[in-house]
Amino acid sequence: MSTDTDQPPRTSLPGLAGVIRHDLPASLVVFLVSLPLSIGIAVAVGAPVAAGLIAVVVGGIVAGLLGGSTLQVSGPTASLTVVVAESINQFGWPATCFITVLAGGLQILFGLSRIARGVLAIAPVVVHAMLAGIGIVIALQQVHVMMGGDTLTSSWDAIVGLPRQLASVHPGDLCIGLIVIAILIGWRRVPEPAGRVPAPLIAVVVATLLARVLPVRVEHITLNGSLLAELHLPQLPHGGWAQVALMAVTIALIASVETLLSAVAVDRMRQNSARRTDLDRELLGQGAANMVSGAIGGLPVAAVIVRSITNVKAGARSKASTMLHGVWILLFSVALVDVVRSIPKAALAGLLIVVGIQLIKLAHIRSARRTGDLVVYAATVLVVVFWNLLLGMVVGLVLAFALLLWRVVRVTVSAERLDERRWRVLVDGSFTFLALPKLTAELHKVPAGSDVLVEMTVDFMDHAAYDALRDWAELHRSEGGTVEFVEVGAVRMADAAHGPAARGHSRHLLDEALGPWRRHPGDVDRIVAGVAAYHRSHAHVMRPHLGVLRDGQEPDSLFVTCADSRIVPNVITNSGPGDLFTVRNVGNLIPRDAQDSSMEAALIYALDKLHVRSVVVCGHSGCGAMGALHSELVTGSQLDDWLAHARPSLDRFRLGHPVAAAAAAAGFGTVDQLGMVNVAVQLETLSAHPVVRRGVEERGVVLSGLFFDIASARVIEVTVDGIAEIDGVGRVAQPA
């Protein structure tokens, strides 16, 4: 599957039939969503109304044509409202257009330097908090407009001025604004097909009609002449170039981050599509659009997640949709200027209040609280609301980095008494010289002559920490005590003694669990080496669990698999002691008609005595039994008699079993295809077995088949009809 680094998406548009069938209807839906929002954002920042419409046209046509995304929709965005309003207030509108051109140039540099993936490294909690802060600022500003007042640049002034604004509220504007908010909130409950009409369009149309009949004054937006008459050339600002550069960088960063996050979201919605967004090319397209928009008097442009998702859900298939939506905005702005002039300001204020509030996601707040990032979230929001957006982003990133650093270097050290003579010392985390004060304080609690168990779950250890712990252990032993080290983490004390400090690797844990011989190539008796490693690393963890199981077992599954040494059932099923009642034989066979007393005993004991809830048959790739069966090898030994039980699997394979066809389509070889068919045939044998059938009927016992592909370490589900992948979150994905 191609990625953004393999090749850029194709820019050629689909055939005319595809455009008419899919992209034309989608473009009309996006046009109806973008129109009121773009006008509202222009009014909110204090720019000419035409600036918002120009930005939509340029975003749709230029960014749509040149960008790296197929379905993203670009235009003026609420996330830039605060910054653009501040720029207009500080430098004026013509100079802000020049700043927009500069920001577009920076985005082109971002795209050429291929740093798009790096921008996504910004901590999500900071991005979420920035958007929430922007939403609060928008809502505070637009509340005054909805009540007939003016937009205030300071959030503090907006809060302090609310009582005064309430005392001088304009009833008509307030009524219009509240009606718009009510429609936007309640429209989601309207059944289809009416519910498919965009709520912002319905709200603005209703508000415009009401403004004509209400017996009170309602303020409307101002648009002098047509869209073409509103085109303005940018002007150079008068001094303050450092602040101009800072403003351009801020706009470029925010527009780029929102664009990239939107691209990732759209790609996730289209998981089955091979055409992923070329993120660097997308920044080039956005930069070009911002340069054009600023050059002709438009607002800054970014890809907008809401409109992009709307485009996808509306059925768009290509760039034609986003480009056509820009064309519809252009035609509307040139031909229907009087319609724009009739829209009440309070209607757009109500629309933006809802948009602002929607930027505050309760799910993001819960996530920040759950992950311990609530301080970062709250601090970023407060700085964005009461100072400015760039400072809020800097504060959020600094706090996020400080919190990350604290978590990385944090270590837990504790000493506890187990009984009169025994003590346990726990060391968990990154074990560095920073932990020495805490380590010495805890070790001081341990009395001389006691027996000490030191449990270490450490992912990093420097030499200072190693020396301190080793010296204490030697001193404690010299005073008549004992010290036993249990190293569970990825770092070993031996590593710290013989090499530079380095962060541990999880392979240590796999070596401890599965292959002690990997670390002891000179050991004559690998079993003894493995037992020693088990006692050192895992026995103390297993002891409490096995203590519960010492009087009996209650396994969940009967697991029938091959005797092949490469299959470790508990590892590939992520299960532990007491979970699997395992039966192994050559070829994972279940002889029919009770021809094997050992298998019969296992089935009866597992189902009637242990009451397992599932029976699993697991085959594997490169199976010697299946290879011998397929080649019809004759050894003249009892192996021939045993493999005769698998003869039905070979016959079904040669007749064209559906599992074999599915395995062949997935690229498996002939012997592995036979191995999968064998699993399916054993499942059929199980379903006909009286003991198993009774368990299925009376207790709902589940039969399932697995196939372990050794080369890729994948576990594949096998049914009587086919095969399927099992992905990392446990759900069954598409058929392999």
Secondary structure, DSSP 8 states (H G I E B T S, - for coil): ---TTT---------HHHIIIIIHHHHHHHHHHHHHHHHHHHHHHT--HHHHHHHHHHIIIIIHHHSS-SS--EE--GGGHHHHHHHHHHH-HHHHHHHHHHHHHHHHHHHHTT-HHHHTTS-HHHHHHHHHHHHHHHHHHHHHHHTT----S-HHHHHHTHHHHHHT--HHHHHHHHHHHHHHHHGGGS-TTGGGS-HHHHHHHHHHHHHHH-SS---B----S-TGGG-------SS-HHHHHHHHHHHHHHHHHHHHHHHHHHHHHTTT-S----HHHHHHHHHHHHHHHHHTT----EE-HHHHHHHHHTT--SHHHHHHHHHHHHHHHHH-HHHHHTSBHHHHHHHHHHHHHHTS-HHHHHHHHHTT-HHHHHHHHHHHHHT-HHHHHHHHHHHHHHHHHHHHH-EEEEEEE-SSSEEEEEEEEEE-GGGHHHHHHHHTTS-TT-EEEEEEEEEEE-HHHHHHHHHHHHHHHHTT-EEEEEE-SS--HHHHHHS------THHHHHHHH-GGGT-TT-S-HHHHHHHHHHHHTHHHHHHHHHHHTT----SEEEEEE--TT--HHHHTT--TTTEEEEEETT----STT--HHHHHHHHIIIIIS--SEEEEEEETT-HHHHHHHHT---SSHHHHHHGGGHHHHHHHHTT-HHHHHHHHTT--HHHHHHHHHHHHHHHHHHHSHHHHHHHHHH--EEEEEEEETTTTEEEEE-SS-EEEB-TTS-B-S--
